[in-house]
């Protein structure tokens, strides 16, 4: 199910999945465990609550494309939904990168068809990710769409939905309480978190504030061909998007969810 270590596609994509499994295993113990932060912080039982939520989400997961998700939510033209603009732009960039990279890797359809490792990988993804019927046949166009989607999901999309620091500041997570005016601030209230809630927020905030590689930085040194046109075009497109987002931020409440220099290069980052 895995591509060989020297496969050019694996070389190119490894940077986006480096230590992801290790990160998820660690999160299982610190966040998802019955003694973890999520269970202790949220108003859910464990077996029939928090654990069941994860089971339902994973069990019901089906592969979809981000633009379709945006349309399904009815926010494709919403001026307040940054994902409908910045997100769609970044999605387009990664899909184009995946398409160009596969075109560079395979000179013709015959070479692609003879790549047994890639074919096995595709079959694995089709089964594991519940790929829709129209994308199941082993064709270059389908491979490009699937991997363009995956690259976007583990970078910009993960950055946007993975704002765990903001989530940790939710009252349900911090277990805050109000104190009387004479004890608190002049405005009449003083929000105080329990020791455990405060420790949890401090822990999450500390981890998420650590410097990490972003897609705004260069990683061509890990590619089989550091001078690949696909990567050069990707860099130009990401730099252009960075400029576009800065211009948009002058006319809206500042948002960097999909800003290349703020998007981690992988989930583990």
ZIDA-V61852 format. One record per helix or strand. SS is the DSSP state (helix for helix, strand for strand). FROM is the first residue (numbers start at 1). TO is the last residue. If there is no record, write none. Layout:
BEGIN
((SS,FROM,TO) (SS,FROM,TO))
END
This chain:
BEGIN
((helix,8,16) (helix,20,32) (helix,37,41) (helix,46,59) (helix,66,72) (helix,82,84) (helix,86,105) (helix,109,113) (helix,116,128) (helix,133,135) (helix,140,161) (helix,164,168) (helix,171,174) (strand,176,178) (strand,191,193) (helix,195,208) (strand,214,214) (helix,220,222) (helix,229,249) (strand,264,264))
END
